Amino acid sequence: MSAAQTSATSAIWKNHVAVPETPKGFTVRTTVPGNPDGVEAMLERWEAGTEEPPHSHPGDDMTVVVEGRMSIQFFTEGPQGLVPDGERVFLAQGEAGYIAAGRIHDAKYLEPCKLVYVHDRAFGFQAHGPAPLGLRGHG
């Protein structure tokens, strides 16, 4: 999603540990709350035409689209409110996107979607002001 976030740079893929008595080369990152350095994972379903308002999360996140098509718009906060930051990004079946902690974004579900969502450490959702008028309701 953001050019700066990839599987190589996202915190999602850090803090893996080896598991005793498993094959060489295998590591795992377990989930919170049992592991405070773990991840929180969700299987999400969204109906076509639904959307999430501009928001951010306290940790990096990764979304894998299992089925459907969605779009994401990034924002920055300006003196008059939220300002679009770059072009809208589209993700379709089989694609993954990464978003850095604190990065303001929305999400629009253009088709019925099934997603695998992984959040670095415990999940959090911080709403931000409404999207600029010209961007509301558009995918």
C-alpha positions, -999 to 999 in steps of 0.1 A, spaced: 0 0 0 26 25 10 59 23 -10 78 25 23 60 -6 38 68 -41 26 72 -75 41 109 -66 46 101 -34 66 68 -40 83 69 -49 120 44 -77 112 73 -99 103 96 -92 133 98 -110 167 96 -145 152 110 -173 174 121 -209 167 99 -236 181 116 -265 198 114 -299 180 102 -284 147 121 -285 113 151 -263 108 142 -230 92 107 -227 108 99 -197 130 66 -184 143 52 -153 158 24 -161 182 -6 -140 191 -15 -115 219 -23 -115 247 -3 -147 254 27 -131 238 30 -93 244 54 -91 213 29 -111 192 3 -102 166 -34 -100 165 -50 -117 135 -86 -115 122 -105 -131 95 -128 -103 81 -158 -103 58 -171 -70 43 -202 -65 22 -198 -47 -12 -204 -10 -8 -194 -8 28 -165 13 40 -144 23 70 -140 61 77 -105 76 79 -86 60 108 -52 47 120 -39 19 141 -12 19 168 9 -8 150 18 -18 115 -9 -39 97 -11 -63 68 -42 -71 48 -44 -101 24 -74 -101 1 -87 -137 -1 -117 -128 -21 -130 -95 -35 -117 -61 -43 -111 -31 -21 -95 3 -21 -75 24 3 -69 62 4 -41 76 26 -45 110 43 -24 136 61 -38 161 86 -37 196 73 -49 229 88 -84 225 73 -87 188 81 -77 156 63 -59 159 29 -56 130 4 -20 117 3 -14 101 -31 -37 82 -54 -62 56 -41 -47 21 -39 -66 -9 -51 -62 -45 -38 -77 -76 -54 -78 -113 -46 -44 -127 -38 -28 -93 -31 -14 -80 2 -10 -45 15 10 -31 44 2 1 63 26 17 88 16 24 124 -2 58 127 -8 62 89 -43 76 84 -63 58 58 -98 47 48 -110 15 32 -138 9 7 -151 -26 -2 -159 -25 -39 -170 -62 -40 -178 -87 -12 -145 -92 6 -129 -119 27 -96 -107 43 -69 -119 65 -59 -90 87 -28 -90 109 -19 -63 134 15 -58 151 8 -63 188 -27 -56 202 -52 -42 177 -64 -6 181 -86 17 159 -83 55 161 -110 74 141 -99 106 124 -121 134 109 -143 127 79 -129 123 45 -128 155 23 -162 160 6 -150 151 -28 -138 116 -16 -168 105 3 -186 75 -11 -162 70 -40 -142 38 -46 
